[in-house]
């Protein structure tokens, strides 16, 4: 009689994740995780070893954002503490990353075991689900549960802790298979269908609107409905905006897209919202970026509709005049059908006015940039960060990916992307920090973009402070033979903070924010890559092209002048006035 094969708990974990279709695992290999690593090896799953657990978490996040599929970040107990910032970043963007901790022994839990840490409690506020697997027979069950929670409703990261004694113990290879569900392969997540009685009056209100706008958010991306958003906006002549700090839904060159719903980075959005009679927010939250749904951002006269695919999102949108539980795609189908049913009479004048406003803003922005850099007070040879971002895009192709990281660097680059898009620039994709605006994610996200789009060039524009926060992750680019180009917006310090200090401090000076003159380009050369220093504006695009042509992981180190971005200026003023004395 043949005996059943026995497998370690870590191997059962790997097989359960493989069965779900996990394609990428990111880790800093540790002794607590060895049985799982053996399982991944046997299942022939791709495992990327990273120089730091935070890097592993950011890489998992980046891959999840691009592919819209769960990825795995595997760490040991002390490594989990290092991965917490990445978990926070994934939580802000609602990335379905499965964080797995090989944790201290269950047998002596609470008694000071080797590397004991309460990872379940630490992860709980930053994950949709955090649980310790205390029975090896149930490993497959908990992987199935975590997967479904991560991908259903409002997606987000989850956390599973596997104690070392269960990780290393042996179990029957079909452990837990006698219980439902017998088939634990990936199934499409359930989606909410709109209640017809609730949907009808909403469609009637929109059909009668004279100045409607669409604002898309996380829910549109994670449900895969950005093409429907674009098609609906185009067919009905409704201008489309994107919530800030989120994966871009539409290309900036799209006819339907106007820009961010951010009054500082894209001032015409302020005019559009003020003039609107109906705002249709789909898959988005009324959070601080949206002034929690309140005036003056949303006028009292505007009817605010929130369409969300889960109760979790609706719970955040209590300020909406009308809320609807619906999958974004199902709602967009119903909205687009108004035209087919002859119930849509809005002409193109409202849409055309928004297009006009965008064109005027682009013209004014470019003219202001030229005036500022040609002014007598502008330091000779210093490059404006907005100009850097524009020239970098000029060197990129239609299928190339742009990644952004930093404070002022991020915000100036957002403005540049909209300007270049209006001028006809197309890009393959864009990635940037999420809600928490965390520095240091750029290199990891760039590697993710290159891994998932190997034939595309990937260019990261990073502030010098942001690169110092997470730049060592570039070793993964060399290790994985995954060449990316890093353009350093080098202003010699934490300029975003310096600019705020100079406006807040009575002395008008900044403090504890300067860096020494760091030769970032030489660092890349030392690692075996390509490096180039740029000190003149006309050399930016040629240098980026040379870096791309080198075929190596490369750095273009650009000396720039620190210039405060509109959003940082507004935030500084707001904080200064928000006295708590």
C-alpha positions as CSV (number, residue, x, y, z in Angstrom):
1,X,0.0,0.0,0.0
2,X,1.4,3.4,-1.0
3,X,1.8,5.8,1.8
4,X,0.8,9.4,1.4
5,X,3.6,11.8,0.8
6,X,4.4,14.1,3.7
7,X,5.2,17.8,3.1
8,X,6.4,20.5,5.4
9,X,3.9,23.3,6.3
10,X,5.9,25.8,4.2
11,X,5.6,23.5,1.2
12,X,1.8,23.3,1.7
13,X,1.8,27.1,1.8
14,X,3.7,27.3,-1.5
15,X,1.4,24.8,-3.2
16,X,-1.7,26.6,-2.1
17,X,-0.4,29.9,-3.4
18,X,0.7,28.2,-6.7
19,X,-2.8,26.7,-7.1
20,X,-4.2,30.2,-6.9
21,X,-2.0,31.3,-9.8
22,X,0.6,33.4,-7.9
23,X,3.3,34.3,-10.4
24,X,5.7,36.4,-8.3
25,X,7.1,36.0,-4.8
26,X,9.4,38.6,-3.3
27,X,11.6,38.0,-0.3
28,X,14.8,38.4,1.6
29,X,15.5,34.8,2.2
30,X,15.6,33.9,5.9
31,X,15.9,30.7,7.9
32,X,12.3,30.9,9.2
33,X,11.0,30.8,5.6
34,X,13.2,28.0,4.1
35,X,10.4,25.3,3.9
36,X,8.2,27.8,1.9
37,X,11.2,28.6,-0.3
38,X,11.7,24.9,-1.0
39,X,8.0,24.7,-1.9
40,X,8.3,27.6,-4.3
41,X,11.3,26.0,-5.9
42,X,9.5,22.7,-6.4
43,X,6.5,24.5,-7.8
44,X,8.9,26.4,-10.2
45,X,7.5,29.7,-9.0
46,X,9.6,32.8,-9.7
47,X,11.1,34.1,-6.5
48,X,13.0,37.4,-6.4
49,X,15.5,37.8,-3.6
50,X,15.7,41.4,-2.5
51,X,18.3,43.4,-0.5
52,X,15.8,44.5,2.1
53,X,12.3,43.4,3.2
54,X,10.8,46.8,2.5
55,X,12.1,46.5,-1.1
56,X,10.4,43.1,-1.3
57,X,7.1,44.6,-0.2
58,X,7.3,47.5,-2.6
59,X,8.1,45.1,-5.5
60,X,5.2,43.0,-4.6
61,X,3.0,46.1,-4.5
62,X,4.3,47.4,-7.8
63,X,3.6,44.1,-9.6
64,X,0.1,43.9,-8.0
65,X,-0.7,47.4,-9.2
66,X,0.3,46.7,-12.8
67,X,-1.1,43.2,-13.2
68,X,-4.1,43.6,-10.9
69,X,-3.2,40.1,-9.5
70,X,-2.2,39.2,-6.0
71,X,1.5,38.9,-5.3
72,X,3.4,37.5,-2.3
73,X,5.9,39.1,0.0
74,X,7.5,36.5,2.2
75,X,9.6,37.6,5.2
76,X,10.8,36.4,8.6
77,X,9.8,37.8,12.0
78,X,12.3,40.7,12.2
79,X,11.9,41.1,8.5
80,X,8.2,41.7,8.9
81,X,9.0,44.9,10.9
82,X,11.1,46.1,7.9
83,X,8.2,45.3,5.6
84,X,5.6,47.3,7.5
85,X,6.2,50.6,5.5
86,X,5.5,48.6,2.3
87,X,2.3,47.2,3.8
88,X,1.2,50.8,4.6
89,X,1.9,51.9,1.0
90,X,0.0,48.9,-0.4
91,X,-2.9,49.7,2.0
92,X,-3.1,53.2,0.7
93,X,-3.4,52.0,-2.9
94,X,-5.5,49.0,-2.0
95,X,-3.0,46.6,-3.6
96,X,-3.9,42.9,-3.0
97,X,-0.5,41.9,-1.7
98,X,-0.3,38.7,0.4
99,X,2.2,39.4,3.2
100,X,3.4,36.1,4.7
101,X,5.5,36.0,7.9
102,X,7.5,33.0,9.0
103,X,7.0,33.7,12.7
104,X,8.2,32.5,16.1
105,X,7.2,29.1,17.5
106,X,3.5,28.6,18.3
107,X,4.3,26.2,21.1
108,X,5.9,28.9,23.3
109,X,3.9,31.8,22.1
110,X,4.0,34.7,24.5
111,X,7.0,33.3,26.4
112,X,9.7,35.2,24.6
113,X,10.5,32.8,21.8
114,X,13.3,33.4,19.3
115,X,12.5,36.6,17.3
116,X,9.0,36.6,18.7
117,X,6.9,39.6,17.5
118,X,3.1,40.1,17.5
119,X,3.0,40.4,13.7
120,X,-0.7,39.7,13.5
121,X,-1.5,42.7,15.8
122,X,0.9,45.0,14.0
123,X,-0.5,44.2,10.6
124,X,-4.1,44.4,11.6
125,X,-4.6,48.2,11.0
126,X,-2.8,48.0,7.6
127,X,-4.5,44.9,6.1
128,X,-8.0,43.7,5.3
129,X,-7.2,40.5,7.1
130,X,-4.4,39.4,9.5
131,X,-4.3,36.0,11.0
132,X,-1.9,33.3,12.4
133,X,-2.3,29.8,11.1
134,X,-2.3,27.6,14.2
135,X,-3.2,24.3,12.5
136,X,-1.1,23.0,9.6
137,X,-4.1,21.0,8.3
138,X,-5.8,24.3,7.6
139,X,-3.0,26.1,5.6
140,X,-4.9,25.7,2.3
141,X,-8.1,27.0,3.8
142,X,-6.4,30.2,5.1
143,X,-4.7,30.8,1.8
144,X,-8.0,30.5,0.1
145,X,-9.6,32.9,2.6
146,X,-6.9,35.4,2.4
147,X,-7.0,35.4,-1.4
148,X,-10.7,36.0,-1.5
149,X,-10.6,38.8,1.1
150,X,-7.7,40.5,-0.8
151,X,-9.5,40.5,-4.1
152,X,-13.2,40.9,-3.2
153,X,-15.0,44.1,-2.7
154,X,-12.6,46.9,-2.0
155,X,-9.3,45.1,-2.5
156,X,-6.3,45.4,-0.3
157,X,-3.3,43.7,1.4
158,X,-3.7,40.7,3.7
159,X,-1.3,39.1,6.2
160,X,-0.8,35.5,7.1
161,X,1.6,34.4,9.9
162,X,2.9,30.8,9.8
163,X,4.7,29.9,13.1
164,X,8.1,28.2,12.6
165,X,7.0,24.9,14.2
166,X,4.1,24.6,11.7
167,X,6.3,25.9,8.9
168,X,8.8,23.0,9.5
169,X,6.4,20.3,10.6
170,X,5.2,17.6,8.1
171,X,1.6,16.9,7.0
172,X,-0.1,14.8,4.5
173,X,0.1,16.4,1.1
174,X,-3.7,16.4,0.7
175,X,-4.2,17.9,4.2
176,X,-7.6,19.7,4.5
177,X,-8.7,18.5,1.1
178,X,-11.7,16.6,2.5
179,X,-13.5,19.8,3.4
180,X,-15.2,22.3,1.1
181,X,-14.3,24.0,-1.0
182,X,-12.7,21.0,-2.7
183,X,-11.5,23.2,-5.6
184,X,-9.5,26.1,-4.3
185,X,-8.3,27.5,-7.7
186,X,-8.8,31.1,-8.5
187,X,-12.4,32.2,-9.2
188,X,-13.5,35.7,-10.3
189,X,-14.3,37.9,-7.3
190,X,-18.0,38.5,-6.7
191,X,-19.3,42.0,-7.8
192,X,-22.2,44.1,-6.7
193,X,-25.0,44.6,-9.2
194,X,-27.0,47.9,-8.8
195,X,-30.5,47.8,-7.4
196,X,-32.7,48.8,-10.3
197,X,-34.9,51.0,-8.1
198,X,-31.9,52.8,-6.7
199,X,-30.2,53.1,-10.1
200,X,-33.2,54.6,-12.1
201,X,-33.4,58.0,-10.3
202,X,-29.6,58.4,-10.4
203,X,-29.6,57.9,-14.2
204,X,-32.5,60.3,-14.5
205,X,-30.6,63.0,-12.6
206,X,-27.5,62.5,-14.7
207,X,-29.6,62.6,-17.9
208,X,-31.0,66.0,-16.9
209,X,-27.6,67.4,-15.9
210,X,-26.1,70.3,-17.9
211,X,-22.6,70.3,-16.4
212,X,-21.8,66.7,-15.3
213,X,-18.3,65.5,-14.6
214,X,-16.8,62.1,-13.9
215,X,-14.1,61.5,-11.3
216,X,-12.6,58.0,-11.3
217,X,-10.7,56.3,-8.5
218,X,-9.3,53.1,-7.1
219,X,-12.4,51.0,-7.7
220,X,-12.3,51.7,-11.5
221,X,-8.8,50.4,-11.8
222,X,-9.1,47.3,-9.6
223,X,-12.3,46.3,-11.3
224,X,-10.6,46.7,-14.7
225,X,-13.1,49.3,-16.1
226,X,-10.9,52.2,-17.1
227,X,-11.7,51.5,-20.8
228,X,-15.4,51.8,-20.1
229,X,-14.8,55.0,-18.2
230,X,-13.0,56.5,-21.2
231,X,-15.7,55.2,-23.7
232,X,-18.5,56.6,-21.5
233,X,-17.0,60.0,-21.1
234,X,-16.3,60.2,-24.9
235,X,-19.7,58.9,-25.9
236,X,-21.6,61.3,-23.6
237,X,-19.3,64.3,-23.7
238,X,-18.7,64.1,-20.0
239,X,-15.2,65.3,-18.9
240,X,-13.2,62.8,-16.9
241,X,-10.9,63.5,-14.0
242,X,-8.7,61.2,-11.8
243,X,-8.4,61.3,-8.1
244,X,-4.9,62.3,-6.9
245,X,-2.4,59.8,-5.6
246,X,-3.7,56.9,-7.6
247,X,-2.8,54.6,-10.5
248,X,-3.6,56.6,-13.7
249,X,-6.9,55.4,-15.2
250,X,-6.6,57.1,-18.6
251,X,-3.7,58.3,-20.7
252,X,-3.2,62.1,-20.5
253,X,-3.5,62.1,-24.3
254,X,-7.0,60.6,-24.1
255,X,-9.7,62.8,-25.5
256,X,-12.0,62.2,-22.5
257,X,-9.4,62.9,-19.9
258,X,-8.8,66.4,-18.4
259,X,-6.4,65.8,-15.5
260,X,-6.3,65.3,-11.8
261,X,-9.2,66.5,-9.7
262,X,-6.7,68.6,-7.7
263,X,-7.2,72.3,-7.6
264,X,-3.4,72.9,-7.1
265,X,-1.8,70.6,-9.6
266,X,-4.6,71.1,-12.2
267,X,-6.4,74.4,-11.4
268,X,-9.0,74.0,-14.2
269,X,-10.5,71.1,-12.1
270,X,-11.5,73.8,-9.6
271,X,-13.5,75.6,-12.3
272,X,-15.1,72.4,-13.5
273,X,-16.2,71.3,-10.1
274,X,-17.5,74.8,-9.2
275,X,-19.5,74.9,-12.4
276,X,-20.8,71.4,-12.3
277,X,-24.3,70.5,-11.3
278,X,-23.7,66.8,-10.9
279,X,-20.4,65.1,-9.9
280,X,-20.2,61.4,-10.5
281,X,-17.5,59.8,-8.4
282,X,-16.9,56.2,-9.3
283,X,-14.7,53.9,-7.2
284,X,-13.3,56.8,-5.2
285,X,-13.3,57.9,-1.6
286,X,-14.3,61.3,-0.1
287,X,-11.1,61.5,1.8
288,X,-8.7,64.5,2.5
289,X,-7.9,64.8,-1.2
290,X,-11.6,65.3,-1.9
291,X,-12.0,67.6,1.1
292,X,-14.2,64.9,2.6
293,X,-17.0,65.9,0.1
294,X,-17.4,69.3,1.6
295,X,-17.4,72.9,0.2
296,X,-15.6,74.8,-1.0
297,X,-14.3,71.9,-3.2
298,X,-17.8,70.6,-3.8
299,X,-20.3,73.5,-3.9
300,X,-23.5,73.0,-2.0
301,X,-25.4,73.4,-5.2
302,X,-23.7,70.4,-6.8
303,X,-25.3,67.0,-6.5
304,X,-22.6,64.6,-5.4
305,X,-23.1,61.0,-6.5
306,X,-20.8,58.2,-5.2
307,X,-20.8,54.9,-7.0
308,X,-18.8,52.2,-5.2
309,X,-18.4,48.5,-5.6
310,X,-18.2,47.6,-1.9
311,X,-19.8,48.7,1.4
312,X,-16.3,49.6,2.7
313,X,-16.0,52.4,0.1
314,X,-19.5,53.6,0.8
315,X,-18.8,53.8,4.5
316,X,-16.2,56.4,3.6
317,X,-18.6,58.4,1.5
318,X,-21.2,59.5,3.9
319,X,-21.0,63.0,2.6
320,X,-22.5,62.0,-0.8
321,X,-25.9,63.3,-1.7
322,X,-26.6,59.9,-3.2
323,X,-24.6,56.7,-2.9
324,X,-25.0,53.5,-4.9
325,X,-23.6,50.1,-4.3
326,X,-22.6,48.9,-7.8
327,X,-19.6,47.4,-9.6
328,X,-18.1,50.4,-11.6
329,X,-18.4,48.5,-14.9
330,X,-22.1,47.7,-14.4
331,X,-22.8,51.3,-13.6
332,X,-20.9,52.6,-16.6
333,X,-22.7,50.2,-18.8
334,X,-26.0,51.6,-17.6
335,X,-24.8,55.2,-18.0
336,X,-23.6,54.6,-21.5
337,X,-26.9,53.0,-22.4
338,X,-28.7,56.3,-22.0
339,X,-27.4,57.4,-25.4
340,X,-28.5,54.1,-27.0
341,X,-32.0,54.5,-25.4
342,X,-32.4,58.1,-26.7
343,X,-32.4,59.5,-23.2
344,X,-29.2,61.6,-23.6
345,X,-29.4,65.2,-24.9
346,X,-26.2,66.8,-23.6
347,X,-24.4,68.5,-26.4
348,X,-20.6,69.1,-26.6
349,X,-20.4,72.7,-25.4
350,X,-19.7,71.8,-21.8
351,X,-17.0,69.2,-22.8
352,X,-15.5,71.7,-25.3
353,X,-15.3,74.4,-22.5
354,X,-13.3,72.0,-20.3
355,X,-11.0,71.2,-23.3
356,X,-10.5,74.9,-23.8
357,X,-9.7,75.5,-20.1
358,X,-7.1,72.7,-20.2
359,X,-5.5,74.2,-23.3
360,X,-5.3,77.6,-21.8
361,X,-3.8,76.1,-18.6
362,X,-1.1,74.3,-20.6
363,X,-0.2,77.5,-22.5
364,X,0.0,79.5,-19.3
365,X,2.1,76.9,-17.5
366,X,4.6,76.7,-20.3
367,X,4.8,80.5,-20.6
368,X,5.3,80.9,-16.9
369,X,8.1,78.3,-16.9
370,X,9.9,80.2,-19.7
371,X,9.4,83.5,-18.0
372,X,10.7,82.2,-14.7
373,X,13.8,80.5,-16.0
374,X,14.6,83.5,-18.3
375,X,14.2,86.0,-15.5
376,X,17.4,87.9,-14.4
377,X,17.1,86.5,-10.8
378,X,17.1,82.9,-12.0
379,X,20.5,81.3,-11.1
380,X,22.6,80.8,-14.2
381,X,22.6,77.1,-15.4
382,X,20.0,75.9,-12.8
383,X,17.3,73.7,-14.3
384,X,13.6,73.9,-13.3
385,X,12.2,70.6,-12.0
386,X,9.2,71.0,-14.3
387,X,11.6,71.3,-17.3
388,X,13.4,68.2,-16.2
389,X,10.1,66.2,-16.2
390,X,9.1,67.6,-19.6
391,X,12.5,66.9,-21.2
392,X,12.6,63.4,-19.8
393,X,9.3,62.6,-21.4
394,X,10.5,64.0,-24.7
395,X,13.2,61.3,-24.7
396,X,10.6,58.5,-24.1
397,X,8.6,56.4,-26.6
398,X,4.9,55.7,-26.7
399,X,5.2,52.3,-25.0
400,X,7.7,53.4,-22.3
401,X,6.8,53.5,-18.6
402,X,7.3,56.5,-16.5
403,X,7.7,56.2,-12.7
404,X,7.7,59.1,-10.3
405,X,9.0,59.4,-6.7
406,X,9.6,62.2,-4.4
407,X,8.0,65.3,-2.9
408,X,8.2,68.4,-5.1
409,X,9.7,66.1,-7.8
410,X,6.5,64.0,-7.8
411,X,4.2,67.0,-8.0
412,X,6.1,68.8,-10.7
413,X,6.2,65.6,-12.7
414,X,2.4,65.2,-12.4
415,X,2.0,68.6,-13.9
416,X,4.5,67.8,-16.6
417,X,2.6,64.6,-17.5
418,X,-0.6,66.5,-18.1
419,X,1.2,69.2,-20.1
420,X,3.0,66.7,-22.3
421,X,-0.2,64.7,-22.7
422,X,-2.1,67.7,-24.0
423,X,0.8,68.2,-26.5
424,X,0.2,64.6,-27.8
425,X,2.7,62.7,-25.7
426,X,1.8,59.0,-25.1
427,X,3.3,56.7,-22.6
428,X,2.8,53.0,-21.9
429,X,2.0,53.5,-18.3
430,X,2.7,55.6,-15.1
431,X,3.4,54.6,-11.5
432,X,3.9,56.8,-8.5
433,X,3.5,56.8,-4.7
434,X,0.0,56.3,-3.4
435,X,-2.1,58.0,-0.7
436,X,0.7,58.1,1.9
437,X,3.2,59.8,-0.5
438,X,5.9,57.5,0.7
439,X,9.4,58.3,-0.4
440,X,11.7,55.5,-1.8
441,X,9.2,53.4,-3.7
442,X,10.4,54.6,-7.1
443,X,13.2,52.1,-7.9
444,X,11.0,49.2,-6.8
445,X,8.1,50.3,-8.9
446,X,10.4,50.9,-11.9
447,X,11.7,47.3,-11.6
448,X,8.1,46.1,-11.4
449,X,7.3,47.9,-14.6
450,X,10.3,46.5,-16.4
451,X,9.6,43.0,-15.1
452,X,6.0,43.1,-16.4
453,X,6.9,44.9,-19.6
454,X,10.4,43.7,-20.5
455,X,10.3,45.2,-24.1
456,X,9.5,48.7,-22.8
457,X,12.0,51.2,-21.6
458,X,11.3,52.3,-18.0
459,X,12.4,55.7,-16.7
460,X,12.1,56.8,-13.1
461,X,12.2,60.5,-12.1
462,X,13.2,60.6,-8.5
463,X,14.1,63.3,-6.1
464,X,17.5,62.9,-4.4
465,X,15.9,62.4,-1.0
466,X,13.5,59.8,-2.4
467,X,16.4,57.9,-4.0
468,X,18.4,58.0,-0.7
469,X,15.3,56.5,1.0
470,X,15.0,53.5,-1.2
471,X,17.8,53.6,-3.8
472,X,19.6,50.5,-2.6
473,X,16.8,48.5,-4.1
474,X,18.5,49.2,-7.5
475,X,20.7,46.2,-6.7
476,X,17.6,44.1,-7.6
477,X,17.7,45.6,-11.1
478,X,21.3,44.5,-11.6
479,X,20.7,41.1,-10.0
480,X,17.6,40.4,-12.1
481,X,19.1,41.8,-15.3
482,X,16.3,44.3,-15.4
483,X,17.7,47.6,-16.8
484,X,16.0,50.8,-15.8
485,X,16.9,54.4,-16.1
486,X,16.9,56.6,-13.0
487,X,16.8,60.3,-13.5
488,X,17.8,62.1,-10.2
489,X,16.1,65.5,-9.7
490,X,19.1,66.6,-7.6
491,X,18.5,69.8,-5.7
492,X,20.9,68.9,-2.9
493,X,18.5,68.1,-0.1
494,X,14.9,67.5,1.1
495,X,13.7,70.5,-0.9
496,X,10.0,69.8,-0.3
497,X,10.7,70.2,3.5
498,X,13.2,73.1,3.0
499,X,10.7,75.1,1.1
500,X,8.1,74.7,3.8
501,X,10.5,75.6,6.5
502,X,11.5,78.8,4.7
503,X,7.9,79.9,4.7
504,X,7.2,78.8,8.3
505,X,10.3,79.7,10.2
506,X,10.6,83.2,11.5
507,X,14.2,83.3,10.2
508,X,13.1,82.5,6.7
509,X,15.8,79.8,6.6
510,X,15.7,76.0,6.4
511,X,17.4,73.6,8.8
512,X,18.6,70.0,8.8
513,X,17.5,69.3,5.2
514,X,20.6,69.6,3.1
515,X,22.7,66.8,1.6
516,X,26.3,66.9,0.4
517,X,27.0,66.8,-3.3
518,X,26.4,63.2,-3.9
519,X,27.7,61.7,-7.2
520,X,24.7,59.4,-7.9
521,X,25.8,58.7,-11.5
522,X,29.2,57.4,-10.2
523,X,27.4,55.1,-7.8
524,X,25.7,53.4,-10.7
525,X,28.9,53.2,-12.6
526,X,30.5,51.5,-9.6
527,X,27.7,48.9,-9.5
528,X,28.3,48.1,-13.2
529,X,25.8,50.4,-14.7
530,X,25.8,53.6,-16.8
531,X,26.1,57.1,-15.3
532,X,26.0,60.6,-16.5
533,X,26.0,64.1,-14.9
534,X,23.8,66.8,-16.5
535,X,24.2,70.5,-15.6
536,X,22.6,72.1,-18.7
537,X,19.0,71.9,-19.7
538,X,19.7,71.1,-23.4
539,X,21.6,68.0,-22.3
540,X,18.7,66.3,-20.4
541,X,16.9,64.5,-23.3
542,X,20.1,63.4,-25.1
543,X,21.5,62.0,-21.8
544,X,18.3,60.0,-21.2
545,X,18.5,58.6,-24.7
546,X,22.1,57.6,-24.2
547,X,21.2,56.0,-20.9
548,X,18.4,54.0,-22.5
549,X,20.7,53.0,-25.4
550,X,23.3,51.7,-23.0
551,X,21.1,48.7,-22.2
552,X,22.3,49.0,-18.6
553,X,20.7,50.1,-15.4
554,X,21.6,53.8,-15.6
555,X,21.5,57.1,-13.7
556,X,21.2,60.5,-15.2
557,X,22.1,62.9,-12.3
558,X,20.5,66.3,-13.1
559,X,21.5,69.4,-11.1
560,X,18.3,71.4,-10.6
561,X,17.1,74.4,-8.7
562,X,14.7,73.7,-5.8
563,X,11.3,75.2,-6.7
564,X,8.3,74.7,-4.5
565,X,5.3,73.1,-6.2
566,X,1.8,74.6,-6.1
567,X,0.4,71.8,-3.9
568,X,3.3,72.0,-1.4
569,X,2.9,75.8,-1.3
570,X,-0.9,75.4,-0.6
571,X,-0.3,72.7,2.0
572,X,2.3,74.9,3.8
573,X,-0.1,77.8,3.9
574,X,-2.9,75.6,5.2
575,X,-0.8,74.1,7.9
576,X,0.5,77.5,9.0
577,X,-3.1,78.8,9.3
578,X,-4.4,75.6,11.1
579,X,-3.1,76.7,14.5
580,X,-3.7,74.5,17.5
581,X,-2.6,77.0,20.1
